[in-house]
Amino acid sequence: MTTDEDTIPEPPPGFVRSSGRGQFSTVNGPYFHKPVADGLVSQAFYALPRHTNGIGLVHGGMLSAFKLGTPPH
């Protein structure tokens, strides 16, 4: 069953949905990216209700999972 809380918004302007980050990231995402300059990439995700902890803040595990999926520069 899908609820409004499961609805994934369209990517922000200039961003596209990322793929190829592995099964864990596919389930936890979605993640988005856009090229910025000199080969660098900005990455983003929407903090949906499923990404929050018991007091409504983004869960630390979600932030860690997002950070671990970003390429080092």
C-alpha positions in Angstrom: 0.0 0.0 0.0 1.3 3.4 -0.9 0.6 6.5 1.1 1.3 10.2 0.6 4.2 9.8 2.9 5.7 7.4 0.3 5.4 9.8 -2.6 8.8 10.9 -3.9 8.9 14.5 -5.0 10.3 15.4 -8.4 14.1 16.2 -8.2 15.1 19.8 -7.5 15.9 21.8 -10.7 19.0 20.5 -12.4 19.1 17.2 -10.5 18.3 13.7 -11.8 17.6 10.6 -9.8 20.8 8.6 -9.1 21.1 4.9 -9.9 23.8 2.3 -9.4 24.5 3.0 -5.7 23.6 -0.5 -4.7 20.6 -2.2 -3.1 20.9 -0.6 0.3 20.9 2.9 -1.2 18.1 2.0 -3.6 15.9 1.1 -0.7 16.9 4.0 1.5 16.8 6.7 -1.2 16.0 8.1 -3.5 19.1 10.1 -4.0 19.6 12.8 -6.7 22.7 14.3 -8.3 23.7 17.1 -10.7 27.0 18.1 -12.3 28.3 21.4 -11.1 31.8 22.3 -12.3 35.2 20.7 -13.0 33.8 17.2 -12.8 32.3 17.7 -9.3 28.7 16.6 -8.5 26.2 17.9 -6.0 24.1 15.2 -4.3 20.9 15.4 -2.5 18.0 13.5 -1.0 14.6 14.4 0.3 14.1 13.7 4.0 10.8 11.7 3.8 8.9 10.6 6.9 10.4 7.2 6.6 13.9 8.8 7.1 13.1 10.3 10.5 13.5 9.1 14.0 11.0 9.0 16.8 11.1 12.8 17.4 10.8 13.7 13.7 14.4 14.6 12.9 16.3 12.9 10.1 17.8 9.7 11.5 21.5 9.7 12.0 21.7 6.4 10.2 20.1 8.0 7.1 22.6 10.8 7.2 25.5 8.3 7.5 24.1 6.2 4.7 23.9 9.2 2.4 27.4 10.4 3.2 28.9 7.0 2.8 27.4 6.9 -0.7 29.0 10.2 -1.9 32.3 10.0 -3.7 35.3 11.5 -2.0 37.0 14.6 -3.4 
